[in-house]
Amino acid sequence: MRRFAVTVAWLAVGAWALMPSAGLAQAPATGPVVVIETAKGTITIATFPSEAPKTVENFIKLVKANFYNRQHFHRVEKGFVVQVGDPDSKDLARKDSWGRRGSGQPIGVAEISRKLTHKKGAVGMANAGDPSKADSQFYITLAAKKTLDGKYAMFGQVISGMDVVEKLEVGDLIRRMYVK
């Protein structure tokens, strides 16, 4: 099993290195790989604990606790981001309030790396103005967005399924998320 995990990590680094707009001379060390299953397909994310250790730790803890399962994407801005992570989005009757809450346990630090840039498929922690209060809501960029650099903790990168991300709409369901 360990050999498989190491192979997956190296594949993730290889995918990062082959991306033309990587924004880095060297790929960051990858950590746990997270899989998001939706009705539109599967998305795979490599995490970067070397750049955002507490953010990745919090994200993995929430994934393992099934926090994101059955949530709906509450924000989709074409050409910008898709966003999920509000537990209220599990309730279709509360759609008007989606995007306002998190897990209730802020990460407590702003792990903003100057080494990482928001290219297409970047995964970052959303916040309401204070990066240290980021909680459970995360986004995936649909295009390179330098305006986000230095403002948000980027902690991962989509390594497969970007075509799925591009098809997502508000209300699309996360069937299941798990650590590979």
N, C-alpha and C positions, 0 to 999 in steps of 0.2 A: 504494500500500500504506500509506504514511504517513497519507493522508487517512482510510483505513479505520480505522487504529489510533486516530486522534484521535476519530473518530466513536464507536468502541466505548468509549473513555475517557469521553466526554461522556454516553453512555447510562448508563454505570456511575454517574457522579455523579448523573444524573437519577434513577436507581433509588434511590440512597441518599437523596436529598433527599425523595423521595415516601414513604419508609417512615415510618409514624407514630411509631415509637419510635426514631428515629435517634439521639437522645442528643447531638446536636450542633447548634449554631446554623448551622454551615456544614459542608458535606461536605469530607472530606479530599481532597487531590489524589490521583487514582488513577494507578497505574502499570500494569505488565503485567497482563493478564487471563489467568487460568489456567482451562483446561477439564479436568474430570475425567469420563472416560467409564466407566460401570459397566454391569452387566447390567440394572440397574433404571432406567437413564436417565443423563442428562448434567447435571452441576453446573458452573456458571460462577462464578468468584471474581474480584472486583476486588481488587487489592492496594494497600496504602497506604505507599509508600516514604517519603513525607514524615513519617510517624509512626514507622516502623520500618525504616530504610534497610538495615541489615545483615541483619535478619531476612528482609526481602523478597529481598535479594540472594542469601542462602543458599538460600531456598526455590526461587527461579527457577533457580539453579544445579543443584539436585537434580532439578527437573522436567526441565530440558534434558538432564540426564545419564540420564534414564529411571529414576531411582532408585525412584520410586513405582509404576512400571508392574508389574503382576502381584502387587502387595501386596494383602492382605486387611484389611478393617477389623477391628481387634482389640478394640475397645471400643465398645459401644453401650449407653448408659444412657438409657432413654426419658425424655423431658422434660428431659434435661440435655445430653449431648454424644454425638457419634460421633467416633472417633479412629482414626488410621492413621499409619504412618510407621516401623514396625519392619521392617527387611529380613528378619527371621526369619519374618514372616508370609507370605512367598512359599512356605514349606514347610509343607504341611498336617500333616506328621508332627511338627512342632515346635509345634503349637497351644498346648500347655501353657506355653510360654515366650514367647508373643507379648506384646508391649508392654513388654519389658524392655530393648530395644536401640534404637540409632539409627544414624546414618551413621558415628559415631565422630569427628565433627568439630564440636564445640560452637560455637555462634555467638560466644560470648565476651562478649556484652553483654546487659544486660536492658533492652530498649527498651519500657518500659511507659509508655504515653501516658495522661495524665490527661484527654485530650480525647475518647478513645474509650471507649464502654461496651459491655459484652457484651449486645447485644440478640440476638434470634433471627437465626441465620445468621452470627454473628460467627465469624471464623476466627482462631485463636490458636495459639501455640507451646506445646505441653505441656512440662512440666519436672518433675523429681523433687525439687522443693523449692528449687532455686537457678535462677532465671530466666536467669542468664548461662550456664548449662550446657545450655540448650535446644539441640536438635540438629535432628532431622528429623521427630519426631512432632508432628502438628498435630491440632487438633480443630475441630469446627464445632458451635456451640451450637444446641440444639433449641428453646430458649426464652430469654428475657432472664434473665441470671444476674449480678446485681450483686455476688454473693459472689466472682466471678472478677476484678472490676475492681481494678486496682492490684496484681495478683499475677502476671499472665501478659501476655506480649507479644501483643497483638492486632494483626494485620497485614493483615487483609482482611475481606471481606464477601461472602456469597453474593448474587449479583445475578440468578441464575436457577437453577431446579432445586431449590428448597427442598423441594418435594414429593418429590423423589428422596431427598434427605437424610433426610427423615422415614420413608422406607420401608427404610432400610439396617438390616442385621442383622450381628451378628458373623459373620465369614467371607465377607461379600460382597466381591467382587473389583474392584479398579481395573484395568480393561482397559488404559487408557492415560491419561496426563496430558500436557498440552502447553500451551505459551504461545501464545495466539491472536494 
